[in-house]
Amino acid sequence: MRIAICDDDVILCHQLEGIILGFGKNEDVPVQTSVFFDGKGLWKYMKQGNHFDLIFLDIEMEQMNGIAVGRAIRDTLGDEECKIVFISSRRDYAMELFAIRPMDFMSPIRRYYSRFGEKYGFSGETGYGREAQSGLGII
């Protein structure tokens, strides 16, 4: 599974990447991650013919925001297979996001862990209960 993480928050990117790689290892699912710190870099990479199965995409970024990247993936590339999960602490983007057909919307890593694998393509028990209780997690 090829997964991209695109957020201008370096710490959040590395936390999310660690969670994804941990689930992949725990569930014996091959996972390849790519991290981008702005939408422009992700868009440039994808225009070169690179594809992701799943993208965690921040909405608010200086260089090409996540909504613009999501629209470009859907409209310019015509990619309907790539699952997009928007990341934002603000929830007022809902109506604008419907047109991009995201798989999900999540707040930054703070509260949720137990259903991450099930929700984003991993299966089985995760064994990540302590992290959930400590406040690391998704949604």
N, C-alpha and C positions, 0 to 999 in steps of 0.2 A: 504494500500500500504506500503510495507516494503522497506525503502530506506537506503542505506549505503552511507556515506561520508568518503572518505579515502584521506587524505592529511596531509603532515607534517607541514603545516601552521595552527597552532591552531586557530588563529583569523579568517582565511578564513573558516575553518570548522564550527565555531560557527556562523558566518554570514550566511553561506549557510544553516545551520540547521534552523536558525531563519526564513529565507525566505521560506523554505520548510514547516515548521510548520505553518507559517502565511498563506500560500496559502491553506494548508489543512483545517485550521480552517475557513478561509474565504469561501471556496468552499464546506464546510461540507463533506470533504473526510477524512476518517480515515487514518492517516499517523503515521507510527512508524519509527523513525530514529535510526540508530546506527552509531557512529562516531569512526573512526580508524585513528591513526596518523602515521601508516606505513603499507605498503603492506603486510608484513609478518603476522601481527596481523589479517588483513582481511582474508588472505588466510587460516590461521589456523582455524579461525572461520567458514569459508565456508566448509572446509574439514570435519568438524564435522557434516555436514548435514544441516547447516543453509542456507537459501535461501533469496535472495533479488529480488524485482521486478525491482529495478533501483539502479545503483551504480554510484556515482560521484567519479571519480578515478584520482588522480594526477598521472602524468607520472613520474616526477623526485622525487624519494624518496630514501633515503639511504638504508633501509632494504627492498629489493624486490620492484623494481620499478613497476609502474602501467602497463606497457606493459607486464611484466612477470606475474602479477596477472591476467590481462585480458586473456592472452594466457592460463593460468592454468584453469581459469573458463570455457573457451570454449573447450579446448582440453582435460584436465584431468577430469574435472567434466562433460563435454559434455553438459553444460548448454547454450542453445541457446535462452532461454526465457528471461533471465535477460538482461535488457537494460543497456548498459555501456555508460557513458558520460565521456570522458577524459577531464581532466583539465590541462592546461599548458599555460604559457605565450609565449612559443615557438611554432611556427607552422610548424617546419621542420620534424615533426613526421608523417605526413600524410600517406606516403607510407607504413610505418611500421604498422600503425594502421588498414589499410584496412583488413589485415588478421584476425583481431580480431572481425571485424564486429561491430564497436561501433554504438550506436544510434546517437551520436553527439560528437562534440569537442568544448570546450569552454575555453576562457581565464578566468582568475580569476575574481571574483566579482569586477566589475568596472563600466560597462556601461549599461547593458541591463536589463529590468525588465518586460516590458509590455507583452511579449509573453511567459514568463516562464511557466505559468500554462498550457497554450494550448500545448506547446511543450513537457512537461514532464508528461502529464496524468491528469491534472486538467482541468476543463472546466468553461466557464462563465467569467463574469467580475471580475477582481481582485481588483480594487480599490487601486492599489499601484503606482499611477502616481507620487506622490511627491517623493517617494524613487528613482524612475528612474531619475527624474530631479536632485536629489541631488548627483547622482553618484553611489549610491548603486544599484547593479543589476548584471546580468549575461551576459556574452559574451561581 
